[in-house]
Amino acid sequence: MTATMNISLPDSMKAFVDARVKARGYGSHSEYLRDLVRKDELEAAKDALRALVAEGLASPPGRDWGDFKASLVARAEEHRAASRPRDEA
């Protein structure tokens, strides 16, 4: 689906857009503006990814999988031992 937008630009900006469309081989002003929006969307996605990386780097270190698994196995064994009837223990 395509939506239409009308924008108002000062003469100096209109001249700049006209020059960019011509110099970069865009077929229309709309094509140029769509390209600008796509590039801005990409930058926004990169910014979001950078923020997630920074959040991950700032978080406490994770546990080693082997150590974590061993602690789970030990807890399961403790639970099984506590759940057994006394005469089986």
Phi and psi in degrees as a GROMACS rama.xvg file:
@    title "Ramachandran Plot"
@    xaxis  label "Phi"
@    yaxis  label "Psi"
@TYPE xy
-119.193  134.937  THR-2
-112.091  153.816  ALA-3
-105.275  136.648  THR-4
-127.486  139.564  MET-5
-110.824  132.367  ASN-6
-124.899  153.392  ILE-7
-111.223  131.998  SER-8
-127.818  145.646  LEU-9
-63.02  156.984  PRO-10
-53.9102  -39.45  ASP-11
-65.0128  -38.607  SER-12
-71.2382  -38.3948  MET-13
-60.0683  -43.7026  LYS-14
-63.5286  -39.2619  ALA-15
-63.4013  -46.9317  PHE-16
-61.3879  -45.0248  VAL-17
-56.3571  -44.9877  ASP-18
-65.5051  -40.631  ALA-19
-66.7059  -41.6564  ARG-20
-58.9136  -45.8554  VAL-21
-69.1065  -47.32  LYS-22
-67.2521  -33.1117  ALA-23
-99.677  2.27653  ARG-24
74.8119  24.6522  GLY-25
-71.4556  148.213  TYR-26
-78.1872  -20.2814  GLY-27
-162.321  168.881  SER-28
-62.6217  -38.9854  HIS-29
-61.341  -41.4705  SER-30
-61.8891  -43.0326  GLU-31
-61.7024  -47.4848  TYR-32
-66.5318  -38.6004  LEU-33
-60.694  -40.5303  ARG-34
-63.3324  -41.5098  ASP-35
-61.834  -42.6587  LEU-36
-65.5661  -42.9341  VAL-37
-58.0549  -44.71  ARG-38
-64.0173  -38.4401  LYS-39
-67.4303  -39.151  ASP-40
-61.1455  -42.4238  GLU-41
-62.4473  -43.2645  LEU-42
-62.2054  -40.9731  GLU-43
-62.6195  -40.3493  ALA-44
-65.3287  -40.9296  ALA-45
-63.6903  -41.5675  LYS-46
-60.8797  -42.8738  ASP-47
-63.4948  -41.4218  ALA-48
-65.5571  -42.0816  LEU-49
-59.8251  -40.691  ARG-50
-63.65  -40.6432  ALA-51
-66.0872  -39.7569  LEU-52
-63.7765  -44.7157  VAL-53
-61.4506  -40.6561  ALA-54
-62.6602  -42.7807  GLU-55
-64.9118  -41.5138  GLY-56
-66.7759  -30.1758  LEU-57
-82.7194  -12.91  ALA-58
-78.3023  158.82  SER-59
-64.0108  155.422  PRO-60
-63.8873  147.912  PRO-61
-78.1179  170.56  GLY-62
-89.2797  150.612  ARG-63
-65.4415  134.247  ASP-64
-59.5329  -41.6437  TRP-65
-60.7363  -44.7518  GLY-66
-64.4466  -42.2362  ASP-67
-63.6911  -45.5419  PHE-68
-61.9465  -42.7796  LYS-69
-61.4332  -39.7464  ALA-70
-67.2359  -35.8583  SER-71
-66.4167  -42.6161  LEU-72
-62.6981  -43.6765  VAL-73
-61.9856  -42.4861  ALA-74
-64.9944  -39.7344  ARG-75
-63.6157  -42.1742  ALA-76
-62.5045  -42.8731  GLU-77
-61.0395  -42.397  GLU-78
-64.5386  -43.9905  HIS-79
-62.1203  -43.3023  ARG-80
-63.6605  -40.2208  ALA-81
-71.892  -24.4091  ALA-82
-87.3137  -15.7237  SER-83
-70.7026  144.479  ARG-84
-63.206  149.8  PRO-85
-58.5363  -34.9501  ARG-86
-72.7605  -16.3622  ASP-87
-89.7057  -18.1959  GLU-88
